[in-house]
Amino acid sequence: MAFDNVVLLFLVIFNRANIIGTHENSQVDKRLLLDDPQTATSQLLSLQREIQTLQTKIAEIDVHQSQIQFLNAQVSQLQQENTALKQQISHGSSSHDVQILTSKVATLEALHLDQELPLLKSKVDSVVTENQNLLLHSGSTYFSIWGRKSCPAINGTELIYTGITAGKNTGNSGSGANTLCVPHDPDSLPSDFPTTTYSSYFAALFGAEYQFTYKNVAVDDDVPCAICKVKPATATMMVPAKLSCPQEWTLQYHGYLGAAYYSDHASDYICIDSDPEYFEGLRQVNSDGRLIYPVKAYCGSLPCPKYKQDQYLPCAVCTL
């Protein structure tokens, strides 16, 4: 840049000298002496002004060149960013992000929150209630079916095992009062169990027999049973004196109440299936044991009506 300034200064001086020489040749009567101090000073001042003007223009050119370099650098950076963005879009990441943001913005713009919030709250409450119901009914439960070798053919009900109805001997006051469904293939305890018992006492378990005749079964037929699993469900109940279940409950089977003879030692009440079965090859063999009789209603504390004296009572097994 300094070299350019010197060149320009030399050109100005050379041009100025030519102008002065030409002027002297054409106007001889007005010649001035070159050694006139006033003339030399004036010429120098004029040259200095021209030099300053040229220096100002040169400085302006330098500024413009700097601005152009800055702009070129910005353009180069933008081109690099554009190239990188194109690569991201070609891989799908930026396009996906843009789509997500666009979708969210459109959704927010489309919502009229003052109108939609109550509806959304209602929907949330509905989903919460539905989830609570699912949790309530997402488990499983089981029940015994007495008088059958299989489980009811109901969706969600499956057989766990089939067995033999058993309990205490009707003539015994001790042992358990409840009725059991024992498997056909019992496991054995260690041969040294028990080490000892008090006075050689023990409880006893007997098979069960029908004490009535109905449909396929007769007195002294042995009573089968089965253990059934229900899913989804969380509760099981036997409803006495009914052939149906409460609202929202599922009927697994219905039948009639059975228990020990009323003047014998007590037993639990069980629900015998309305279409009972028996074990083949063991028909009407009187071995006693857990004897099952149908149950009658007796008026008094049990209100009649609705109940009736000597009415045989039904039952229903329900799950929820």
C-alpha positions in Angstrom: 0.0 0.0 0.0 2.9 2.5 0.8 4.5 1.8 -2.7 1.2 2.7 -4.3 1.2 6.0 -2.5 4.7 6.9 -3.7 3.8 6.1 -7.3 0.7 8.3 -7.1 2.7 11.1 -5.6 5.3 10.9 -8.3 2.6 11.0 -11.0 1.1 14.1 -9.5 4.4 15.9 -9.3 5.3 14.9 -12.9 1.9 16.1 -14.2 2.2 19.4 -12.3 5.6 20.1 -13.7 4.4 19.5 -17.3 1.5 22.0 -16.7 3.9 24.6 -15.4 6.4 24.2 -18.3 3.6 24.5 -20.9 2.3 27.6 -19.2 5.8 29.3 -19.3 6.3 28.6 -23.0 2.9 30.2 -23.9 3.1 33.2 -21.7 6.7 34.4 -21.7 5.7 37.9 -20.4 4.3 36.4 -17.3 7.1 34.1 -16.3 7.8 33.6 -12.7 11.1 32.7 -11.2 11.2 29.1 -9.9 13.1 30.3 -6.9 10.2 32.6 -5.9 9.4 31.5 -2.3 5.7 32.4 -2.4 5.2 30.5 -5.6 7.0 27.4 -4.3 5.0 27.5 -1.1 1.7 27.7 -3.0 2.6 24.8 -5.2 3.7 22.6 -2.3 0.4 23.3 -0.4 -1.5 22.4 -3.5 0.4 19.2 -3.9 -0.1 18.3 -0.2 -3.9 18.8 -0.6 -4.0 16.5 -3.6 -1.9 13.9 -1.8 -4.3 14.0 1.2 -7.2 13.6 -1.2 -5.5 10.6 -2.8 -4.7 9.1 0.6 -8.3 9.4 1.7 -9.5 7.6 -1.4 -6.9 4.9 -0.9 -8.0 4.5 2.8 -11.6 4.2 1.6 -10.6 1.5 -0.9 -8.8 -0.3 1.9 -12.0 -0.2 4.0 -14.1 -1.6 1.2 -11.6 -4.4 0.6 -11.8 -5.3 4.3 -15.6 -5.4 4.1 -15.5 -7.6 1.0 -13.1 -10.0 2.8 -15.5 -10.2 5.8 -18.5 -10.8 3.6 -16.6 -13.5 1.7 -15.8 -15.2 5.0 -19.5 -15.1 6.0 -20.5 -16.5 2.6 -18.0 -19.3 3.0 -19.3 -20.2 6.5 -22.9 -20.2 5.4 -22.0 -22.5 2.5 -20.3 -24.9 4.9 -23.3 -24.8 7.2 -25.6 -25.4 4.3 -23.6 -28.4 3.1 -23.7 -29.9 6.7 -27.5 -29.3 6.9 -27.9 -31.0 3.5 -26.0 -34.0 4.8 -28.1 -34.2 7.9 -31.3 -34.0 5.9 -30.0 -36.8 3.6 -29.7 -39.0 6.6 -33.2 -38.2 7.8 -32.3 -36.8 11.2 -33.0 -33.1 10.5 -36.0 -33.9 8.4 -37.4 -36.0 11.3 -36.8 -33.2 13.8 -38.4 -30.7 11.6 -41.5 -32.9 11.1 -41.8 -33.4 14.9 -41.5 -29.7 15.6 -43.9 -28.8 12.8 -46.4 -31.4 14.1 -46.2 -30.0 17.6 -46.7 -26.4 16.5 -49.6 -27.4 14.3 -51.2 -29.3 17.2 -50.8 -26.4 19.6 -52.2 -23.9 17.1 -55.2 -26.1 16.4 -56.1 -26.5 20.0 -58.7 -24.3 21.6 -57.6 -24.9 25.1 -60.5 -23.2 26.8 -62.8 -25.7 25.0 -60.6 -28.7 24.8 -59.3 -28.9 28.5 -62.7 -30.1 30.0 -62.9 -32.8 27.2 -59.3 -33.8 27.8 -59.9 -34.1 31.5 -63.0 -36.2 30.9 -60.9 -38.5 28.7 -58.1 -38.8 31.2 -60.6 -39.7 34.0 -62.1 -42.3 31.7 -58.7 -43.8 31.0 -57.9 -43.8 34.8 -61.2 -45.6 35.5 -60.5 -48.2 32.8 -57.0 -48.8 34.1 -58.4 -49.3 37.6 -60.9 -51.8 36.3 -58.1 -53.6 34.4 -56.0 -53.8 37.6 -59.0 -55.0 39.5 -59.7 -57.8 37.0 -56.1 -58.6 36.0 -55.5 -61.3 38.6 -56.8 -64.9 38.9 -58.8 -66.9 41.4 -59.8 -70.5 41.8 -62.7 -72.6 43.0 -63.7 -76.2 43.6 -66.5 -77.8 41.6 -68.1 -80.7 43.5 -69.6 -83.7 41.7 -67.7 -83.1 38.4 -64.4 -84.4 36.9 -63.8 -81.3 34.9 -64.2 -77.5 35.0 -67.1 -75.5 33.4 -66.7 -74.8 29.7 -66.5 -71.0 30.2 -64.0 -68.6 28.6 -61.2 -67.9 31.0 -61.8 -71.0 33.2 -59.2 -73.8 33.1 -58.6 -77.1 35.0 -55.8 -77.1 37.6 -56.4 -80.7 38.6 -59.2 -83.3 39.0 -59.6 -85.2 42.3 -61.7 -87.0 44.9 -64.1 -85.4 47.3 -63.0 -86.2 50.9 -63.6 -85.2 54.5 -64.1 -86.6 57.9 -66.3 -89.6 58.6 -69.8 -88.4 59.4 -69.9 -90.4 62.6 -66.7 -88.7 63.9 -66.9 -85.6 66.0 -63.2 -84.7 65.3 -61.0 -84.2 62.3 -61.6 -81.3 59.9 -65.1 -79.9 59.3 -64.2 -78.7 55.7 -64.5 -80.7 52.5 -61.3 -81.3 50.5 -60.7 -82.1 46.8 -57.7 -84.4 47.1 -55.6 -85.4 44.0 -55.6 -89.0 42.5 -51.8 -89.3 43.0 -50.8 -88.3 46.5 -47.2 -87.7 47.4 -45.6 -89.5 50.4 -44.0 -88.0 53.4 -40.7 -89.3 54.8 -41.0 -92.8 56.3 -39.8 -91.5 59.7 -42.6 -88.9 60.0 -43.9 -88.3 62.6 -41.3 -89.1 65.2 -44.0 -89.5 67.8 -47.6 -88.4 68.4 -49.6 -87.8 71.6 -51.1 -91.2 72.7 -51.0 -92.3 69.1 -53.8 -89.9 68.3 -54.4 -88.8 64.7 -57.1 -87.2 62.5 -58.8 -89.1 59.6 -59.7 -88.4 56.1 -62.4 -90.4 54.1 -63.8 -90.3 50.7 -67.2 -88.9 50.1 -70.4 -90.6 48.9 -73.7 -89.3 47.6 -76.7 -90.0 49.9 -79.3 -89.4 47.2 -80.2 -90.4 43.7 -80.4 -87.8 40.9 -79.8 -88.0 37.2 -76.6 -90.0 36.7 -75.8 -90.7 40.3 -77.1 -93.0 43.0 -76.8 -93.5 46.8 -73.2 -94.5 47.8 -71.6 -93.4 44.5 -68.2 -91.8 45.2 -68.0 -88.1 44.5 -65.5 -86.6 42.1 -64.3 -83.0 42.2 -62.0 -80.6 40.3 -60.1 -77.4 41.1 -60.5 -74.7 38.5 -58.6 -71.5 37.8 -60.3 -68.3 36.4 -58.5 -65.5 34.7 -59.0 -62.6 34.7 -60.8 -62.6 38.1 -59.9 -61.8 41.7 -62.8 -63.2 43.7 -64.9 -66.3 44.1 -68.0 -66.9 46.1 -70.7 -69.5 46.6 -74.2 -68.1 46.7 -76.6 -70.4 48.6 -80.3 -70.6 47.7 -79.6 -69.0 44.2 -79.2 -70.4 40.7 -77.7 -67.1 39.3 -75.0 -64.6 40.3 -75.2 -60.9 41.2 -74.8 -58.3 38.5 -71.2 -58.1 37.0 -70.3 -61.6 38.4 -69.8 -64.6 36.2 -71.7 -67.8 36.8 -69.2 -70.8 36.8 -71.8 -73.4 37.7 -75.0 -73.9 39.7 -76.4 -76.9 41.6 -77.7 -77.8 45.0 -76.4 -77.4 48.5 -74.9 -80.5 50.2 -73.8 -81.2 53.8 -73.7 -83.8 56.5 -77.0 -85.2 57.9 -78.5 -82.7 60.2 -78.3 -84.9 63.3 -74.7 -86.1 62.6 -71.5 -84.2 63.3 -71.3 -80.9 61.4 -69.6 -80.4 58.1 -69.3 -77.4 55.7 -71.9 -76.6 53.1 -70.7 -77.3 49.5 -72.3 -76.7 46.1 -72.8 -80.0 44.2 -73.0 -79.5 40.4 -76.5 -79.8 38.9 -75.3 -82.5 36.5 -73.2 -84.7 38.9 -70.8 -87.5 37.9 -69.4 -90.6 39.7 -66.3 -92.7 39.5 -66.5 -95.7 37.2 -66.1 -99.1 38.9 -66.9 -97.8 42.3 -70.7 -97.6 42.1 -72.9 -98.0 45.1 -70.2 -99.4 47.4 -71.2 -98.4 50.9 -67.9 -97.4 52.5 -69.4 -94.4 54.4 -67.0 -91.6 55.2 -67.9 -88.1 54.2 -71.6 -88.5 53.5 -73.3 -85.8 51.5 -77.0 -85.1 51.8 -79.1 -82.4 50.0 -80.1 -79.5 52.2 -83.6 -78.5 53.1 -84.8 -75.1 54.4 -86.5 -75.0 57.9 -88.8 -72.1 58.6 -88.5 -70.1 61.8 -85.5 -67.9 62.0 -85.3 -68.5 58.3 -88.2 -66.4 57.0 -91.0 -68.2 55.2 -92.0 -66.9 52.7 -89.7 -66.3 50.7 -88.3 -69.6 51.8 -90.5 -72.7 52.1 -90.5 -75.4 54.6 -88.6 -78.5 53.4 -87.6 -76.8 50.2 -84.3 -78.2 48.8 -81.9 -75.3 48.3 -79.9 -74.6 45.2 -76.6 -72.8 45.0 -74.3 -71.0 42.5 -70.6 -70.5 42.3 -69.6 -67.0 41.0 -66.4 -65.2 40.1 -65.5 -61.6 39.5 
